[in-house]
Amino acid sequence: MRRLFPVTDLTAADTSGDWSLDRLADAYAYPAGDGPWLRANMVSTLDGAAQHEGRSQPISCESDMRIFGTLRGLADVVIAGAETVRQEGYRPARARDAFAARRAEAGQTPVPAIAVVSGSLDLDFSLPLFVSPLVPTLVLTGAGAPPDRIATARKAGAEVVIAGEGSRVDPARAVRELADRGHRRLLTEGGPRLLGQFVAEGVLDELCLTVAPLLTAGDAQRIAGGPAVAVPKRFALASLLEEDGFLFTRYRRN
């Protein structure tokens, strides 16, 4: 059974249970404006685990993946940390007919670019993510990244973006660099360390969090890691959907 609870601005949805891609795309549309908007999409169990056995898929569900696909279908670029790219087996984004007209009307490329955050560039640049995407994969790194790895990334076809000093990628600078390249609609899929950096830097605008009705115990990571912020960041609930005990929440920064 599906239920939809409209909260504040979820005006495109009602209680009909219609979760078509068009209706989801309307409901999750990025806000108007010229500046960048950074959205995160994560999943967590009831006891706070963001992964099970190192991957998020075991705590996800079909509708979660449907929303996942919708969020990708709306984004200009998908940002992910190097470890997440390795663990989740990232591949190039694929074009989907359901979003083709919407993306064309918005002046977007047929698929979102994938942007991989890596200070060391310890990545396998022979993978399809780098050598055969529909749009070039971006690699966000620091000015001190190994020159030979930068050269390897570029040879594979990736666009290297310097977004920090030394080996560190600065989260705020990464957002600015992507925006300067025309990527206003930003989506990060983690992992927890990367999301924690965006939170700590105060550049996260929106969190789409799926709460799975599961308990795993163990010592899995939370959705955001790293140093604690001095003052907790307050977000406001923008929308809430439910299916079979899974809660699909959306929070926006106050």
Secondary structure, 3 states (H helix, E strand, C coil): CEEEECCCCCCCCCCCCCCCHHHHHHHCCCCCCCCCEEEEEEEEECCCCCCECCECHHHCCHHHHHHHHHHHHHCCEEEEEHHHHHHHCCCCCCCCHHHHHHHHHCCCCCCCEEEEECCCCCCCCCCHHHHCCCCCCEEEECCCCCHHHHHHHHHHCCEEEECCCCCCCCHHHHHHHHHHCCCCEEEECCCHHHHHHHHHHCCCCEEEEEEECCCCCCCCCCCCCCCCCCCCCCEEEEEEEEECCEEEEEEEEC
